[in-house]
């Protein structure tokens, strides 16, 4: 049976001398592995469409086993992401996180839309670090371990939220902050942003200017939370860390490679 879907390439794996297995994520069918025959050949009709991050329309034959790609038309290759090593690192992390937290052939249109929105904004001039923090926050729902951010996790108070508690997996108000004696990496501004990230649609976010210190608080908080409650190993995170360290070194030395 032929299937036609709009999807984004999450993963590619070489198969034999000439072929590739590509894993796409679509609104209709979720995560699906497809055999792209001859995709490794330079003149193959699938060569361009079988690259990581490509957004396209894919037509494939689905049998009981793996699908076989018949046609692929590129909608957007996200060339500005692919030409920027820092953005490539963030995008690689995003697709691997989505891959690790989803099952095969489980449709979830909001997830496809989220990834597409993040990539579209990242492909422009938006801050990729903030976009990936938004993505991480929203993906916690998919993991089944989302923190309570809309109200105090202890008393339900929606006002006077002052801190994030890793111990209690959520935010605490001023009256309940004392119940957690562990230091929190997230200050008041980071807590406000986490609450915003959980609720807002990325397509509706304007330019967000965040201090480097607050960015670090967001990164440290989400990293600690994923380690404590999700526990997935993301290989792309090593590449991302190398790029972040390189960029931090360049900033510290006053160099500008933009």
C-alpha positions in Angstrom: 0.0 0.0 0.0 1.3 3.4 -1.0 1.6 6.1 1.8 2.1 9.8 1.3 3.3 11.8 4.3 5.0 15.1 5.1 8.0 14.3 7.3 11.4 15.3 8.7 14.4 13.0 8.5 15.5 12.1 12.0 18.2 9.5 11.3 20.1 8.0 8.4 22.0 4.7 8.3 24.1 3.4 5.4 22.9 0.0 4.1 25.2 -1.9 1.8 27.2 -0.1 -0.8 24.5 2.0 -2.3 21.4 2.2 0.0 20.3 4.1 3.1 17.7 3.4 5.7 16.1 6.8 6.7 13.9 7.3 9.7 11.3 10.1 9.2 8.8 11.6 11.6 5.4 12.6 10.2 2.1 13.8 11.4 0.3 10.9 10.0 2.5 7.9 11.0 4.9 9.2 13.6 8.4 7.6 13.4 8.9 5.4 10.3 12.0 3.6 8.9 12.2 3.5 5.1 14.6 1.9 2.7 16.0 4.5 0.2 17.5 2.3 -2.5 20.5 3.8 -4.3 20.5 6.9 -2.0 24.3 6.8 -1.5 24.8 7.3 -5.3 25.6 10.9 -6.2 23.0 11.0 -9.0 20.3 9.2 -7.0 16.9 10.8 -7.0 16.9 10.2 -3.2 20.4 11.5 -2.5 19.3 15.0 -1.3 16.1 14.0 0.4 17.7 11.3 2.5 19.9 13.8 4.4 19.5 14.6 8.1 16.9 17.3 9.0 15.3 17.4 5.5 11.7 18.4 5.6 9.9 16.8 2.6 6.9 14.9 1.2 7.7 11.2 1.1 5.8 8.5 -0.8 6.6 5.0 0.1 5.3 1.5 -0.1 4.4 0.0 3.2 4.4 -3.8 3.7 4.6 -5.8 6.9 8.2 -4.9 7.4 10.2 -1.8 6.5 8.7 0.6 4.0 10.4 1.3 0.7 10.8 4.8 -0.5 9.2 5.5 -4.0 9.4 9.3 -4.2 10.7 12.2 -2.1 10.2 15.9 -2.7 12.1 18.4 -0.5 10.0 21.2 1.1 13.0 22.7 3.0 16.5 21.4 3.5 17.2 23.9 6.3 20.4 24.9 4.7 21.3 27.6 7.2 21.1 25.0 10.0 23.3 22.6 8.0 25.9 25.3 7.2 26.3 26.3 10.8 28.1 23.8 13.1 26.5 25.2 16.2 23.0 25.0 14.8 23.8 21.5 13.4 24.8 20.4 16.9 21.5 21.7 18.4 19.4 20.2 15.6 21.2 16.8 16.0 20.5 16.8 19.7 16.8 17.7 19.0 16.2 14.9 16.5 18.0 12.3 18.6 16.0 13.3 21.7 12.7 13.0 19.8 13.9 9.6 18.4 14.7 8.3 21.9 11.5 9.4 23.5 9.1 8.1 20.8 7.9 4.7 19.7 7.7 3.6 16.0 4.5 4.3 14.1 2.8 6.3 16.9 1.3 9.4 15.3 1.6 12.6 17.2 0.9 15.7 15.0 1.8 18.2 17.7 5.3 16.7 18.0 5.8 17.0 14.2 4.6 20.6 14.4 6.9 21.3 17.4 10.0 20.0 15.6 9.1 21.8 12.4 8.6 25.1 14.3 11.9 24.7 16.2 13.8 24.0 12.9 12.1 26.9 11.1 13.0 29.4 13.8 16.5 27.9 14.1 17.0 28.2 10.3 16.4 31.9 10.7 18.2 34.2 13.1 16.6 33.0 16.4 18.8 31.9 19.3 19.3 28.1 18.8 20.1 27.7 22.5 16.8 29.2 23.7 14.9 27.2 21.0 16.5 23.9 22.3 15.6 24.8 25.9 12.0 25.2 24.7 12.1 21.9 22.9 13.6 20.1 25.9 10.9 21.5 28.2 8.1 20.4 25.9 9.6 17.0 25.3 9.4 16.3 29.1 5.6 15.8 28.4 6.5 13.1 25.9 8.8 11.4 28.5 6.0 11.2 31.0 8.0 13.0 33.6 7.1 16.6 33.1 7.6 18.8 36.1 4.8 20.8 37.7 5.4 24.4 36.5 1.9 26.0 36.5 1.5 26.1 40.3 3.4 25.3 43.5 4.0 21.5 43.5 3.4 21.5 47.3 0.4 23.7 47.9 -1.0 24.5 44.5 -0.5 28.2 44.9 -0.2 29.8 41.4 1.3 33.1 42.7 4.6 34.1 44.3 6.5 31.2 42.6 10.1 31.7 43.6 12.2 28.6 42.9 12.5 25.3 41.0 12.8 22.1 43.1 14.5 19.1 41.5 13.6 17.1 44.6 9.9 17.7 44.3 9.9 17.8 40.4 8.3 21.2 40.1 8.2 24.8 41.3 7.6 26.1 44.8 6.0 29.3 46.0 7.5 31.6 48.5 5.7 30.0 51.4 6.9 26.4 50.5 10.4 27.1 49.3 11.8 26.1 52.7 10.7 22.4 52.3 13.6 21.8 49.8 17.0 22.4 51.3 18.8 21.4 48.1 20.3 24.3 46.1 18.5 25.1 42.8 20.4 26.0 39.6 17.4 28.0 38.5 17.0 31.6 39.7 13.7 33.6 39.4 14.1 34.6 35.8 15.0 31.0 34.7 11.9 29.7 36.6 9.7 32.3 34.7 11.1 31.2 31.4 10.6 27.5 32.1 7.0 28.2 32.9 6.7 30.2 29.7 8.4 27.5 27.6 6.0 24.8 28.9 2.9 26.7 27.8 3.7 28.8 24.7 3.7 27.7 21.0 7.2 28.3 19.5 5.6 30.0 16.5 4.2 32.7 18.7 7.4 33.6 20.4 9.1 36.8 19.4 12.7 37.6 19.8 13.8 36.5 23.3 16.9 38.1 24.8 18.3 36.1 27.7 21.4 36.8 29.7 24.2 34.3 29.5 23.8 33.6 33.3 20.1 32.8 32.9 20.9 30.6 29.9 23.3 28.6 32.0 20.7 28.2 34.8 18.2 26.9 32.2 20.7 24.5 30.8 21.8 23.2 34.2 18.3 22.8 35.5 17.0 20.9 32.5 20.1 18.7 32.3 19.8 17.8 36.0 16.1 17.1 35.6 16.6 14.8 32.6 19.3 12.9 34.4 17.1 12.5 37.5 13.8 11.7 35.9 14.2 10.7 32.3 17.6 9.0 32.0 18.0 8.8 28.2 21.5 8.8 26.7 21.9 11.1 23.8 25.1 10.6 21.7 24.7 14.0 20.0 25.1 15.7 23.4 28.8 15.1 23.3 29.1 16.9 20.0 26.9 19.7 21.3 29.0 20.1 24.4 32.2 20.3 22.3 30.6 23.1 20.2 29.3 24.9 23.3 32.8 24.8 24.9 34.4 26.0 21.7 31.9 28.9 21.4 32.4 29.8 25.1 36.2 29.8 24.6 35.9 32.1 21.6 33.7 34.5 23.5 36.1 34.5 26.5 39.0 35.3 24.2 37.1 38.1 22.5 37.2 36.4 19.1 34.3 36.8 16.7 33.8 34.1 14.1 30.3 35.1 13.0 
